[in-house]
Amino acid sequence: MIFCTSVCLNHLAKAKILAKSLKVHMPESKLVICLLEKSLPAHLLDDQDFHEVVLAKDMGFTNFETTIFKYNQYEAACACKGQLMKYVYSKYKDEEFFSYIDSDTQVFSRFDEVFAAFKTHSIVLTPHYNEPPKNTYTIWGENAEILILRVGIINGGYIGVKRSVEAEALLDWWTARLEHYAFNDAEQGLFTDQRWLTAALMLFDKIYVLKHDGYNVAFWNINQRSISMKDGVYYANGEPFRFFHFSTLHFLRDNLPDNPSIYKVVHQYIALMEENENLYPTHFEWSYNFFDHGGRIEDGSRSAFRYNPNLEVYTTNPYSLTNKAIKRLSKRKKQVRGH
């Protein structure tokens, strides 16, 4: 199976943990890294834990700069998921199975249930919850069910596809939507890539929703997943523990349930992070926060391209402009509309 993940420089330490855990539990798999930065650090190419590292701009986007410019760092990483999966699907033609998995994930055992699902289905997704939450409030104090209505029942941290007509149709559709509508914008009914995956449940065939307590264990469902260990092997509610999704890691660390096994899993991950930070520090600022001349991009400049897509007719690379130039172009567009 080809695994792939989308990262910026500040998440490479996490991707390193993911890569090593995949090598332990699925040694036949390969991990492809999409680096969402303007350039590639030389030492990254020498990292034997990553099968391939590709810059996001080299994956085949139709209009990469105008696509990425309108997104903040978090949104942009999500917007790359579809194009990344299409990239590996097209490049690794001898492979049958492909998975996107978030970089802040650690694998604990082989994904047997995914391979089993591929015998009858073409697409595998995982939900945030496998059953209604007993405690209706998250560790953030939000109503859990309302939160899931807003962000979508399907979690975008794992997507599996089998080479098939159905998978190709989904990836084409999803990639096109993420190019223009991967915003975190609740008023528009959007939450990056995830709300689109919820829609996909009704729009595409041969989708299997994998409701297994060992997959996608994370802060939002940790109170439903009792983690235990027997003979050195982890279990979740008695089922084999497949992977932990360490979203909002430090908040999770400070709000753990009273469970020694969960405590061990989280704090071992933090220790691994600290080790990897020697090679891949987490303090880097995203290179796409800056114009090509070095000036910082203001939020208003991103918004101008976000809400006025016709501005793209003025440039194929907004990173070559300035904040003042974008404001001037935005006003010109408004004047044209008014005329």
C-alpha positions in Angstrom: 0.0 0.0 0.0 1.1 3.5 -0.8 0.5 5.9 2.1 0.8 9.7 1.7 0.6 12.7 3.9 0.7 16.5 3.4 3.0 18.5 5.7 4.8 21.8 6.1 8.2 22.1 7.7 6.9 22.4 11.2 5.2 19.0 11.0 8.1 16.9 9.7 8.9 15.7 13.2 5.4 14.2 13.3 5.7 12.7 9.8 8.9 11.0 11.0 7.0 9.2 13.7 4.3 8.1 11.3 6.9 6.8 8.8 8.7 4.7 11.4 5.5 3.3 12.8 4.5 2.3 9.3 7.8 0.5 8.8 7.3 -1.5 11.9 3.8 -2.6 11.4 3.4 -2.6 7.6 7.0 -2.9 6.3 5.9 -3.5 2.7 4.2 -0.1 2.6 5.7 3.2 1.3 5.1 6.7 2.6 5.1 9.6 0.2 5.5 13.1 1.7 3.9 16.2 0.1 5.9 19.2 1.4 3.8 22.4 1.2 6.8 24.8 1.1 8.5 26.9 -1.6 11.7 24.8 -1.5 12.9 21.5 -0.4 15.6 21.1 2.4 18.5 19.1 1.0 18.7 16.8 4.1 15.1 15.8 3.7 15.9 13.9 0.5 18.4 11.7 2.4 15.8 10.6 5.0 15.4 6.8 4.4 12.1 6.7 6.3 10.4 8.7 3.6 10.0 6.8 0.3 9.5 10.0 -1.7 9.2 13.7 -0.9 7.5 15.9 -3.5 6.9 19.7 -3.3 3.2 20.5 -3.5 3.7 22.8 -6.5 5.1 19.9 -8.5 2.1 17.5 -8.1 0.1 18.7 -11.0 -2.1 21.5 -9.8 -3.8 23.4 -12.6 -3.2 26.8 -11.0 -1.1 26.1 -7.9 -0.2 29.7 -6.8 -3.7 31.0 -7.1 -5.1 28.0 -5.4 -2.8 28.1 -2.4 -2.7 31.9 -2.0 -6.2 32.1 -0.8 -5.7 29.6 2.0 -4.1 29.8 5.4 -1.5 27.1 6.3 -4.0 24.7 7.9 -6.5 25.1 5.0 -3.8 24.7 2.4 -2.5 21.4 3.9 -6.1 20.1 3.7 -6.6 21.5 0.2 -3.6 19.4 -1.0 -5.0 16.0 0.0 -7.0 15.3 -3.1 -4.2 16.3 -5.5 -1.7 14.3 -3.5 -3.8 11.2 -3.7 -4.2 11.7 -7.4 -0.4 12.1 -7.7 0.5 8.8 -6.0 -2.4 7.0 -7.8 -1.1 8.1 -11.2 2.6 7.6 -10.4 2.6 4.3 -8.7 0.7 2.4 -11.4 1.6 -1.1 -10.1 0.1 -0.4 -6.7 -3.6 -1.3 -6.0 -4.2 0.3 -2.6 -3.6 3.9 -1.5 -4.2 5.7 1.8 -4.0 9.4 2.8 -3.2 9.6 6.5 -2.6 12.8 8.6 1.1 13.4 9.6 0.1 13.6 13.3 -0.7 9.9 13.4 1.1 6.9 14.9 0.4 3.4 13.7 0.2 0.6 16.2 -0.8 -2.4 14.1 -1.6 -3.6 10.6 -4.7 -2.3 8.9 -6.3 -5.7 8.4 -9.9 -4.3 8.3 -9.0 -1.9 5.5 -7.7 -4.7 3.3 -10.7 -6.7 4.1 -13.0 -3.9 3.1 -11.3 -3.5 -0.2 -12.5 -7.0 -1.2 -16.0 -5.5 -1.7 -15.5 -1.7 -1.7 -13.4 0.9 -3.4 -13.2 3.6 -0.8 -12.7 3.4 3.0 -13.5 6.3 5.3 -13.6 6.5 9.1 -16.1 8.5 11.2 -15.4 10.8 14.2 -17.7 8.6 16.3 -18.8 5.0 16.0 -21.8 5.6 18.2 -23.5 8.6 19.8 -21.3 10.2 22.4 -22.4 9.4 25.9 -20.8 12.6 27.2 -22.2 15.2 24.8 -19.4 17.7 25.5 -15.9 17.5 24.1 -12.7 18.3 26.2 -13.1 21.8 24.7 -16.4 22.2 26.4 -18.3 22.2 23.0 -21.4 20.2 22.4 -19.9 17.1 20.7 -22.8 16.4 18.4 -23.2 20.0 17.2 -19.4 20.1 16.6 -19.7 17.0 14.4 -22.6 18.5 12.5 -20.4 21.5 11.7 -17.2 19.7 10.7 -18.8 16.5 9.2 -19.2 13.0 10.5 -16.3 11.7 8.4 -12.8 12.5 9.6 -10.3 13.5 6.9 -7.4 12.1 8.8 -7.6 8.8 6.9 -8.9 8.0 3.4 -8.3 4.7 1.7 -8.9 3.9 -2.0 -8.5 0.8 -4.2 -7.6 1.3 -7.8 -11.0 1.4 -9.5 -13.4 3.5 -11.5 -15.2 4.6 -8.3 -12.0 5.8 -6.6 -11.0 7.8 -9.7 -14.4 9.5 -9.8 -14.2 10.4 -6.1 -10.7 11.7 -6.3 -11.4 13.8 -9.4 -14.5 15.3 -7.7 -12.9 15.9 -4.3 -9.7 17.4 -5.8 -11.8 19.9 -7.8 -13.8 21.0 -4.8 -10.7 21.4 -2.6 -9.0 23.6 -5.2 -11.7 26.2 -4.6 -13.6 25.4 -1.4 -11.3 24.0 1.4 -12.0 26.9 3.7 -12.7 26.7 7.4 -15.8 28.8 7.1 -18.8 27.7 9.2 -21.0 30.4 7.7 -20.5 29.0 4.3 -21.1 25.4 5.5 -17.4 24.5 4.9 -14.8 22.8 7.0 -11.7 22.3 4.9 -11.9 18.8 3.2 -14.2 17.1 5.6 -17.6 18.4 4.8 -17.0 17.2 1.2 -16.3 13.7 2.5 -19.7 13.7 4.2 -21.3 14.7 1.0 -19.4 11.9 -0.8 -21.3 9.3 1.2 -24.4 10.0 -0.8 -22.8 10.9 -4.2 -20.5 7.9 -4.7 -20.8 4.1 -4.6 -18.7 1.4 -3.0 -17.8 3.5 0.0 -17.2 1.6 3.2 -17.5 3.5 6.5 -15.1 1.6 8.8 -16.6 1.6 12.3 -13.8 0.0 14.2 -12.8 1.3 17.6 -9.1 0.8 16.9 -9.0 3.3 14.0 -8.7 7.1 14.3 -8.6 7.2 18.1 -8.4 10.9 18.9 -9.4 13.6 21.4 -12.9 13.7 20.1 -13.7 10.1 20.8 -11.1 9.2 23.5 -13.8 8.9 26.1 -15.5 6.2 24.0 -12.3 4.2 23.4 -10.9 2.3 26.4 -7.2 1.7 25.6 -5.6 -1.3 27.3 -2.5 -3.4 26.9 -2.0 -7.2 27.0 1.2 -9.0 26.3 2.7 -5.8 24.9 -0.1 -5.2 22.4 -2.6 -2.3 22.6 -6.3 -2.7 22.3 -9.2 -0.2 22.0 -12.4 -1.5 23.6 -11.0 -5.0 23.2 -10.3 -4.5 19.4 -6.8 -4.3 17.9 -5.5 -0.8 18.3 -4.6 0.4 14.7 -3.7 4.1 15.0 -3.9 7.2 17.2 -4.6 10.6 15.6 -2.7 13.1 17.8 -4.7 16.2 16.7 -4.2 19.2 19.1 -1.6 17.2 20.9 -0.7 19.5 23.8 -4.4 20.2 24.6 -4.9 16.4 24.6 -2.0 16.0 26.9 -3.5 18.3 29.5 -7.0 16.8 29.3 -6.4 13.0 29.3 -8.9 10.6 30.8 -7.8 8.6 33.8 -6.3 5.7 31.8 -2.7 4.6 32.3 -2.5 3.1 28.7 -3.6 6.4 27.1 -1.2 8.3 29.3 1.6 6.1 28.1 0.7 6.3 24.4 0.5 10.1 24.5 3.6 10.7 26.5 5.7 8.3 24.5 4.6 10.2 21.4 5.6 13.5 23.0 9.1 12.0 23.8 9.5 10.8 20.2 8.5 14.3 19.0 11.3 15.8 21.2 13.8 13.4 19.7 12.8 14.2 16.1 12.9 18.0 16.7 16.7 17.8 16.7 16.5 16.9 13.0 13.2 18.6 12.1 12.5 21.7 14.4 8.9 22.8 14.7 9.5 26.5 14.9 9.6 27.1 11.1 7.2 29.6 9.7 5.3 28.7 6.6 7.1 29.9 3.5 3.8 30.7 1.8 3.0 33.3 4.4 5.3 35.6 2.4 5.4 37.1 -1.1 8.3 36.1 -3.3 10.1 39.4 -2.4 9.9 38.6 1.3 7.0 40.8 2.5 4.4 39.2 4.7 1.0 38.5 3.2 -1.8 40.2 5.0 -5.1 38.4 5.8 -6.9 40.9 3.6 -4.8 40.0 0.6 -5.8 36.3 1.0 -9.4 37.3 1.4 -9.4 39.3 -1.8 -8.5 36.2 -3.7 -10.8 34.0 -1.6 -13.9 36.0 -2.3 -13.1 37.5 -5.6 -11.9 34.6 -7.8 -12.0 36.8 -10.9 -8.9 38.5 -9.6 -7.1 35.5 -11.0 -7.4 37.1 -14.5 -4.8 39.7 -13.4 -2.1 37.3 -12.4 -1.1 33.6 -12.4 1.1 34.1 -9.4 -0.2 36.4 -6.7 3.0 35.7 -4.7 4.8 38.0 -7.2 2.6 40.9 -6.1 2.4 43.1 -2.9 -0.4 43.8 -0.4 -0.9 47.2 -2.0 -1.1 45.9 -5.5 -3.7 43.3 -4.5 -5.8 46.0 -2.8 -5.6 48.1 -5.9 -6.6 45.2 -8.1 -9.5 44.4 -5.8 -10.8 48.0 -5.9 -10.5 47.9 -9.7 -12.6 44.8 -9.9 -15.3 46.4 -7.7 -15.3 49.5 -9.9 -15.8 47.3 -13.0 -18.8 45.6 -11.3 -20.3 48.9 -10.3 -19.9 50.2 -13.9 
